């Protein structure tokens, strides 16, 4: 086994870090859909 053992919380943090470092390779349609969903979610919470 490795020297450093991560619990599930640590593994989630590492995964999140690596996802941020990885360049986004989404096509334009997926990116627009994601932005639209975030906008609608934000708009609902503002009410």
MOTA-V513258 format. One record per residue. PSI is psi in radians with two decimals (none if undefined). Layout:
[[PSI] [PSI]]
This chain:
[[2.78] [2.90] [-0.66] [2.18] [2.31] [2.43] [-3.12] [-0.59] [-0.73] [-0.69] [-0.69] [-0.70] [-0.72] [-0.76] [-0.78] [-0.73] [-0.82] [-0.58] [-0.64] [-0.60] [-0.51] [2.29] [2.40] [2.17] [0.97] [2.55] [2.97] [-0.72] [-0.78] [-0.72] [-0.77] [-0.70] [-0.70] [-0.79] [-0.72] [-0.76] [-0.75] [-0.71] [-0.80] [-0.69] [-0.76] [-0.70] [-0.68] [-0.67] [-0.40] [-0.43] [none]]
